Amino acid sequence: MASTRRPGADHCGIAAAMTVIDGKWKVSILWELEQCPGRRFGELRRLVPGVSEKVLAAQLRELEADGIVHREVFDEVPPRVEYSLTPLGQELNGALESLGEWGAKHLLPDSA
């Protein structure tokens, strides 16, 4: 699945990556999907405190359009939808792990 090309992402790799994770809640969504694949929308809403339904739905759609998240609809009554990371999303989480380690080392109290 190809990722969406966005304006302004052509001049460096960091800018390209930032266009994918530019939403306030996207990194938290990626983290939760890494912890347990196959999360349902309601689970994500509970696990990402402060996010509204509208924003969560929009950010999941953007991540899906970028090839980061896979949305699977099950043919059941009532309908069931689960979200998981694609291989590209797993790779992105791997890159974000280094950033998280840096933040914990330099920005969190008592982490030295």
Stockholm file with secondary structure:
# STOCKHOLM 1.0

chainA/1-112         MASTRRPGADHCGIAAAMTVIDGKWKVSILWELEQCPGRRFGELRRLVPGVSEKVLAAQLRELEADGIVHREVFDEVPPRVEYSLTPLGQELNGALESLGEWGAKHLLPDSA
#=GR chainA/1-112 SS CCCCCCTTCSSCHHHHHHHHSCSTTHHHHHHHHHHSSSEEHHHHHHHSTTCCHHHHHHHHHHHHHTTSEEEEEECCSSCEEEEEECHHHHHHHHHHHHHHHHHHHHHSTTCC
#=GC SS_cons         CCCCCCTTCSSCHHHHHHHHSCSTTHHHHHHHHHHSSSEEHHHHHHHSTTCCHHHHHHHHHHHHHTTSEEEEEECCSSCEEEEEECHHHHHHHHHHHHHHHHHHHHHSTTCC
//
